[in-house]
Amino acid sequence: MMELPPEVPVMLRRRYDLEAVKGVLARALELDAGLEDMDEHTPLLGALPELDSIGVLSLITALEEHFGIVIADDEVSAANFQSLGSLAAFVQRALDG
């Protein structure tokens, strides 16, 4: 993942993180349509048919590989996959350690 300089404002950094997570989500679930309309409020779990149990596993693997993080079993919760924003926040917490 490309690192942004520390002087980049927080709002731009959040937008970058959200876009990066959206890209991983799209590739992992092979989503084509509607990506441009996705924002932090876009529901995921229960709203995307592709995000079934196998889809969650694929997404976790893709997030781990792309961001260089490890997602423990006890971190996999519905709250973290509720929306694109909650997923991006979850990834950011994992990156922050």
N, C-alpha and C positions, 0 to 999 in steps of 0.2 A: 504494500500500500504506500502511496506517495505521502510523505510527511509534509505538513504545512508549516511554514515558519511560525514561531511563537507570536510574532507581532500581528498575525492575521486575527481580526476581530472574532469574538466568540460566535456571533450569529453566522458569519461566513463559514466558520469551522463546523458548526452544527449542520449547516446546509450541505457541506461537503460530505460529512459523515453519513447523513441521510441518503444522499445520492449514491455513495459507495455501497451502503447496505442494500439499497434498492437494486443496484446492479447485480449484486451477489444473489439476491432473492430471485431476480428475473432469470438469471442463468441456471440456478439450482432447480427451479420449478419449471423452466422452459416457458416462461410467460412472454407473450408477444404484444398483446393488445392492452391498452389502458395504462401503460407505464407512465406516460407523461402526465396523467391525471392523479397519480399517487402522491400523497403528501403524508405528513406525520400522523394525520388523523385517519388514514386509510386502514380499515379493519383487515386483519389477516386471518387469524384462527377462527374458523367457522364461516368465513366469508369467501375464502379462496378454496375451491374444490381441490386444487392441486396440493394444498397444505394439509394432507392427511398424515397418518403416522409415518409413512414412507417419505413423504415430502418433508416432514419435520427433520427426519434423520438426514436426508440429503442436504437440507438447508444448514443444519448444524455442521456437517462435514465441510460444506462450502465456506461457511463463515470462519471455521477454524483454519482452513487452508489459506484463505484470502488475507485474513487479519493476523494470522500467526498466534491465535489464542487457543486455549483449551477450555472447553465447556464441559463441566462436570455434570453427571446425571442429576444431582440435586439442584442444579441451576436451571434445568429444563422445566419451566412452569408455564401455564397458560397465560399468566400475566406478562411474561416476557415476549410472547408471540401474539399478543392481543392486537397490536397495531404496528404500522411501520415505525412510528415514533417510539413505541415501547421497545421494539426490537433494536433500533438504533441506539437507544439509551442503554440497553443491556450490553450491546457490543462495546459501547464506550466505557462502561464500568469494567468490563473484562480487560480492555486495553489499559485502563488506569491501574489495574492490579488490585 
